[in-house]
Amino acid sequence: MRIAIGIFVLLFGGLHFAAGLTQFKSQDPAARGFAVAMACGGITLVCAAIIQLMGHLSGGQDAISAATGCLLICASAYANGRRSGNFHPSHHIIRGIIAVLLVIGVLVW
């Protein structure tokens, strides 16, 4: 189960890292700032997943790293949606639920 959770965390982090990189081309400095935050969250999440898969840290330390990455991702996505005026609450709620489930998965396994 630990491997499955690790793969999902890798995919979630990698997807948001790629999303941050695509937003970095924007002319708006605020959008670039949120893109950097999202990319950093994705990198943090990918690193947490790799460490979790290798089994070097306890579940609590992995979960703190995963929670930090998810918080950066969710906060920057929320702020970017508010800034652009294209805000869909259901999209952010689903992203938040997935992030919480991934952090719980890392904590338990």
Contacts in CASP RR format, 6 or more apart in sequence:
PFRMAT RR
TARGET T0000
AUTHOR 0000-0000-0000
METHOD contacts of the structure
MODEL  1
MRIAIGIFVLLFGGLHFAAGLTQFKSQDPAARGFAVAMACGGITLVCAAI
IQLMGHLSGGQDAISAATGCLLICASAYANGRRSGNFHPSHHIIRGIIAV
LLVIGVLVW
1 109 0 8 1.000
2 52 0 8 1.000
2 53 0 8 1.000
2 109 0 8 1.000
3 53 0 8 1.000
5 52 0 8 1.000
5 102 0 8 1.000
5 105 0 8 1.000
5 106 0 8 1.000
5 109 0 8 1.000
6 49 0 8 1.000
6 52 0 8 1.000
6 53 0 8 1.000
6 106 0 8 1.000
7 49 0 8 1.000
8 102 0 8 1.000
9 45 0 8 1.000
9 46 0 8 1.000
9 48 0 8 1.000
9 49 0 8 1.000
9 52 0 8 1.000
9 66 0 8 1.000
9 102 0 8 1.000
9 106 0 8 1.000
10 45 0 8 1.000
10 46 0 8 1.000
10 49 0 8 1.000
10 50 0 8 1.000
12 45 0 8 1.000
12 70 0 8 1.000
12 73 0 8 1.000
12 98 0 8 1.000
12 99 0 8 1.000
12 102 0 8 1.000
13 41 0 8 1.000
13 42 0 8 1.000
13 45 0 8 1.000
13 46 0 8 1.000
13 49 0 8 1.000
13 69 0 8 1.000
13 73 0 8 1.000
14 42 0 8 1.000
14 45 0 8 1.000
14 46 0 8 1.000
16 38 0 8 1.000
16 39 0 8 1.000
16 41 0 8 1.000
16 42 0 8 1.000
16 45 0 8 1.000
16 73 0 8 1.000
16 77 0 8 1.000
17 38 0 8 1.000
17 39 0 8 1.000
17 41 0 8 1.000
17 42 0 8 1.000
17 43 0 8 1.000
17 46 0 8 1.000
19 38 0 8 1.000
20 35 0 8 1.000
20 36 0 8 1.000
20 38 0 8 1.000
20 39 0 8 1.000
21 35 0 8 1.000
21 39 0 8 1.000
22 35 0 8 1.000
23 31 0 8 1.000
23 32 0 8 1.000
23 34 0 8 1.000
23 35 0 8 1.000
23 38 0 8 1.000
23 80 0 8 1.000
24 32 0 8 1.000
24 35 0 8 1.000
24 36 0 8 1.000
24 39 0 8 1.000
26 32 0 8 1.000
26 35 0 8 1.000
28 83 0 8 1.000
30 83 0 8 1.000
31 80 0 8 1.000
31 83 0 8 1.000
31 84 0 8 1.000
33 76 0 8 1.000
34 76 0 8 1.000
34 77 0 8 1.000
34 79 0 8 1.000
34 80 0 8 1.000
34 83 0 8 1.000
35 76 0 8 1.000
35 80 0 8 1.000
37 72 0 8 1.000
37 75 0 8 1.000
37 76 0 8 1.000
38 72 0 8 1.000
38 73 0 8 1.000
38 76 0 8 1.000
38 77 0 8 1.000
38 80 0 8 1.000
40 69 0 8 1.000
40 72 0 8 1.000
41 68 0 8 1.000
41 69 0 8 1.000
41 70 0 8 1.000
41 72 0 8 1.000
41 73 0 8 1.000
41 76 0 8 1.000
42 69 0 8 1.000
42 72 0 8 1.000
42 73 0 8 1.000
44 65 0 8 1.000
44 68 0 8 1.000
44 69 0 8 1.000
44 72 0 8 1.000
45 65 0 8 1.000
45 66 0 8 1.000
45 69 0 8 1.000
45 70 0 8 1.000
45 73 0 8 1.000
47 65 0 8 1.000
48 62 0 8 1.000
48 65 0 8 1.000
48 66 0 8 1.000
48 68 0 8 1.000
48 69 0 8 1.000
48 106 0 8 1.000
49 66 0 8 1.000
49 106 0 8 1.000
51 57 0 8 1.000
51 62 0 8 1.000
51 65 0 8 1.000
52 59 0 8 1.000
52 62 0 8 1.000
52 66 0 8 1.000
52 106 0 8 1.000
57 65 0 8 1.000
59 106 0 8 1.000
59 107 0 8 1.000
60 107 0 8 1.000
62 106 0 8 1.000
62 107 0 8 1.000
63 103 0 8 1.000
63 104 0 8 1.000
63 105 0 8 1.000
63 106 0 8 1.000
63 107 0 8 1.000
66 102 0 8 1.000
66 103 0 8 1.000
66 106 0 8 1.000
67 103 0 8 1.000
70 96 0 8 1.000
70 99 0 8 1.000
70 100 0 8 1.000
70 102 0 8 1.000
70 103 0 8 1.000
71 99 0 8 1.000
73 95 0 8 1.000
73 99 0 8 1.000
74 92 0 8 1.000
74 95 0 8 1.000
74 96 0 8 1.000
74 99 0 8 1.000
77 92 0 8 1.000
77 95 0 8 1.000
78 92 0 8 1.000
81 87 0 8 1.000
END
